Amino acid sequence: MAVAMAMNSVSLNWVPPSFTKKANYVTHSTELAPPSAFSSQNSLTYTKETISNEENNCKRRLLLLGVGAITANLLPANSLLADEIPQNYRAFVDIPDGYSYYYPSDWREFDFRGHDSAFKDRFLQLQNVRVRFIPTDKQDIHELGAIEEVVYNLVNHVYAAPNQMVNILDMQERTSEGKNYYTFEYELTSPNYASASFATIAIGNGRYYTLVVGALERRWRRLRNKLKVVADSFKVLDI
């Protein structure tokens, strides 16, 4: 796969690469100042137990993290790295699987079952971001239905366990580089704890992508704006 590389003179931090589960993704950090279930009518099925064959493949990763300087000739021109990376975030770009997003720079990579990539707070495991995808014949997120219908079915019938109460707080639609995204905020309350999350969903490359970033509800007010940056940064890249 030929990938155009951006040649702007952007300074990035790095350390000698270490190998993790996936080959050809790259993370970068910068200290630049920050910029200000589907309905029954849809043929795409997505359940809590759904794990695509692609997600189960063991993929090696090349991880570049920062202490020196490299130029932006490593960066795909159509990725989010063409933009300034907000302060205290890193950029994760998975070129082979066609997506990218920001995550807090003090979070660490971890394995999250059935997901393609995941990062979490080093101390609080429930404070994390994870991405998964499944094949689809859909071409655009609008083919799943109106945002209200899609979000209601996802949160109530896919994300929530039978013993959890659901509260959908907000939903937004955006378009970036010709691709459409639904982002929504919701709370799940269990008998023993409550959590809050943002989710961003999109379709591209014959895949349905889901990013979820969340934390315990008692920390949500403090973290909400920080995690919204993650949800809003998700992009589908052409592959």
Secondary structure, 3 states (H helix, E strand, C coil): CCCCEECCCCCECCCCCEEECCCCEEEEECCCCCCCCCCCCCCCCCCCCCCCHHHHCCCCEEECCCCCCECHHHEECCCHHHCCCCCCEEEEEECCCCEEEEEECCCEECCCCCCCEEEECCCCCCCEEEEEEEECCCCCHHHHCCHHHHHHHHHHHHHCCCCCEEEEEEEEEEEECCEEEEEEEEEEECCCCEEEEEEEEEEECCEEEEEEEEEEHHHHHHHHHHHHHHHHHCEECCC
